[in-house]
Amino acid sequence: LAAGRVQGFSCSTDYDKELLCQWSVLTQANCSRDFLLHYRDDLLYQQDQECVPEDRGDSVCSCTIRRDYFVSGLKYILALHFNGTDVWNYSVRPALVVKPRAPKNLTIEKAENGNFNLSWEESYSSSSMLSGKPVIYEVKYWRKHHPTEVSVKVINYQAKSFEITASSLKRGYDYIATVRCNYTDYPTYWSEWSEEVEFHYDYQITAEEMLRMAVPVSCILIMAVSVLCYFSFTKYVSCCS
């Protein structure tokens, strides 16, 4: 009965300071009162330590194990207790469950060519295991209030910027953009999406568009003037006759 209270036990780490373990429970369970997570670092052969779970809502409990740094060979031995009874045993290597932090400080600026430059920063300091590691970014943007019309672009290089072309946007609308990342040496999980930025694509017409419009308009005007001249000349000849 106790084991049936626990479902979907899993762990992930930012691979910097925290290992987060969480699981689903029956709605009547109280995370901090009914559960206790014991954990042990198998590299240091330390005694079991305890983590008191927190309620994350939606019948999910979580425990956050914090440490100063992570190393590639580290493994945790975990035992989950429900009212003093061992109900779940688990071992996890943090290097295999890396879920990186989302990119931060997302900004967007309009360029002189009418496109929009999206830029962001990595969420890790230079001392972190993930700092400078190969990373893939995924940019997503969509017309506000039309989330199904989403555009997704994958950036397979280290640059922390992306140019959203004006040709991919509709004039006169507000847009929303966000970005997430995945480190290729630790590809298990993508990060969460970053905070969103909003921008507006106005009706400003570029010089190139004006030129494209000018050519057919000029042709129509030339034809109109030619026809007008023809009829004027025909009328003049008729009058003189």
C-alpha positions in Angstrom: 0.0 0.0 0.0 2.8 2.4 0.9 4.7 1.7 -2.3 1.6 2.5 -4.3 1.6 6.0 -3.0 4.8 6.8 -5.1 4.8 7.1 -8.9 7.2 8.6 -11.5 10.2 9.0 -9.2 13.0 10.9 -11.1 15.9 13.2 -10.6 17.7 15.9 -12.6 20.5 18.3 -11.9 21.7 21.7 -13.0 25.1 20.1 -12.7 26.3 23.1 -10.7 24.8 23.2 -7.2 21.6 21.2 -7.0 20.1 17.7 -7.6 16.3 17.8 -7.7 14.3 14.6 -7.1 10.6 14.5 -7.4 7.7 12.0 -7.4 3.9 11.9 -7.7 1.8 11.0 -4.7 -1.9 10.4 -3.8 -3.7 13.6 -3.2 -4.2 12.9 0.5 -0.5 12.6 1.2 1.5 15.3 2.9 5.0 15.6 1.5 6.9 17.0 4.4 5.0 15.0 7.1 4.7 11.6 5.4 7.9 11.3 3.3 11.6 11.5 4.0 14.4 11.0 1.5 17.7 9.4 2.6 20.7 9.9 0.3 24.4 9.0 0.3 27.3 10.1 -1.9 29.1 6.8 -3.0 32.4 8.6 -3.6 32.8 9.9 -0.1 31.2 6.8 1.6 29.5 9.2 3.9 26.6 8.3 6.3 23.1 8.7 5.0 21.8 12.2 5.0 18.2 13.3 5.1 16.1 15.6 2.8 12.6 16.7 3.9 10.4 16.9 0.8 8.4 20.0 -0.2 5.0 20.1 -1.8 5.3 21.4 -5.4 1.5 21.3 -6.0 -0.5 19.0 -8.3 0.3 16.1 -6.0 4.0 16.2 -6.5 6.7 16.1 -3.8 10.3 17.2 -4.3 13.6 17.1 -2.5 16.6 19.3 -3.4 20.1 18.0 -2.6 22.6 20.8 -2.6 26.4 20.5 -2.9 29.4 22.8 -3.7 30.2 21.2 -7.0 29.6 18.0 -9.1 32.1 15.6 -10.6 31.6 13.2 -13.5 31.9 10.0 -11.5 29.6 10.9 -8.7 26.6 8.6 -7.9 23.9 9.0 -5.2 22.2 6.2 -3.5 18.7 7.2 -2.6 16.0 5.6 -0.3 12.6 7.1 0.0 10.7 6.5 3.2 6.9 6.8 3.8 6.0 7.1 7.5 9.2 5.3 8.4 8.8 2.5 5.8 11.3 2.1 2.9 9.1 2.4 -0.3 11.5 3.4 -3.1 15.2 2.7 -3.7 17.1 4.5 -6.5 20.6 5.3 -7.6 21.4 8.2 -9.9 24.5 9.6 -11.6 24.1 13.3 -11.9 26.2 13.4 -15.1 23.5 11.3 -16.8 20.5 13.5 -15.8 21.7 17.0 -16.5 18.9 19.5 -17.1 20.7 22.8 -17.6 19.5 26.1 -16.4 17.6 28.2 -18.9 19.5 31.0 -20.7 19.1 34.4 -19.0 19.0 38.1 -19.8 17.1 37.6 -23.1 16.9 40.9 -25.0 15.8 41.9 -28.5 16.7 44.9 -30.7 15.6 46.0 -34.1 18.5 46.2 -36.6 19.0 48.8 -39.3 18.0 46.3 -42.0 14.6 45.8 -40.3 15.4 42.4 -38.8 15.4 41.7 -35.0 18.5 40.7 -33.1 17.8 38.3 -30.2 20.6 37.8 -27.7 21.0 36.1 -24.3 23.6 34.9 -21.7 24.7 31.6 -20.4 23.4 30.9 -16.8 26.7 29.4 -15.6 29.8 31.0 -14.1 33.2 30.3 -15.4 33.9 27.9 -12.5 30.9 25.6 -13.5 31.3 22.2 -15.1 29.1 23.3 -18.0 30.8 26.7 -18.6 32.2 26.7 -22.1 30.9 23.3 -23.0 29.4 22.7 -26.5 25.8 23.8 -26.4 22.8 23.8 -28.8 20.3 26.6 -28.5 16.7 26.5 -29.7 14.9 29.8 -30.5 11.1 29.9 -30.5 8.9 32.9 -31.5 5.3 33.3 -32.4 2.6 35.9 -33.1 1.1 37.0 -29.8 -2.3 35.3 -29.1 -1.5 32.9 -32.0 0.8 30.3 -30.2 0.1 27.6 -32.9 1.9 29.7 -35.5 5.2 29.1 -33.9 8.6 29.2 -35.6 11.5 27.1 -34.1 15.1 27.5 -35.1 18.0 25.4 -33.8 21.4 27.0 -33.5 24.2 24.4 -33.6 27.1 26.7 -32.6 28.3 28.7 -29.6 26.9 32.1 -30.6 24.4 33.6 -28.0 22.4 35.5 -30.6 20.0 35.0 -33.4 18.6 37.2 -36.1 14.8 37.0 -36.7 14.3 38.1 -40.3 11.5 40.5 -41.0 10.4 38.3 -43.9 9.3 35.7 -41.4 7.0 38.1 -39.6 3.6 39.7 -40.4 3.4 43.5 -40.3 1.5 45.2 -37.5 1.6 42.4 -35.0 3.2 41.8 -31.6 5.6 38.8 -31.3 7.0 36.8 -28.4 10.4 35.0 -28.4 12.1 32.6 -26.0 15.2 30.4 -26.0 16.4 27.1 -24.3 19.6 25.1 -24.4 21.0 21.6 -24.4 24.7 20.7 -23.7 25.8 18.1 -26.2 28.1 16.3 -23.7 25.1 15.9 -21.4 22.1 15.6 -23.8 19.5 13.9 -21.5 17.3 17.0 -21.0 16.7 20.4 -22.5 16.6 23.3 -20.2 13.3 25.0 -19.5 12.4 27.9 -21.8 13.9 31.2 -20.8 11.8 34.3 -19.8 10.0 35.7 -22.8 10.6 38.9 -24.6 8.0 40.8 -26.6 8.5 42.9 -29.7 6.4 44.7 -32.4 6.8 44.5 -36.1 5.5 47.7 -37.5 4.5 48.9 -41.0 7.8 50.6 -41.9 8.6 49.9 -45.5 12.3 49.2 -46.4 14.1 50.7 -49.4 14.1 47.3 -51.1 10.4 47.0 -50.7 9.9 50.5 -52.0 12.0 49.7 -55.1 10.0 46.5 -55.7 6.8 48.5 -55.5 8.1 51.3 -57.6 8.8 49.2 -60.7 5.2 47.9 -61.3 3.7 51.3 -60.3 6.0 53.1 -62.8 5.0 50.6 -65.5 1.3 51.3 -64.8 1.9 55.0 -64.9 3.8 54.8 -68.1 1.1 52.8 -69.7 -1.6 55.1 -68.4 0.2 58.2 -69.8 0.8 56.5 -73.1 -2.9 55.6 -73.4 -3.9 59.1 -72.5 -1.5 60.6 -75.0 -2.8 58.3 -77.7 -6.4 59.3 -77.1 -5.5 62.9 -76.8 -3.5 62.8 -80.1 -6.4 60.9 -81.8 -8.9 63.5 -80.7 -6.6 66.3 -81.8 -6.2 64.8 -85.3 -10.0 64.3 -85.5 -10.6 67.9 -84.6 -8.1 69.2 -87.1 -9.7 67.1 -89.9 
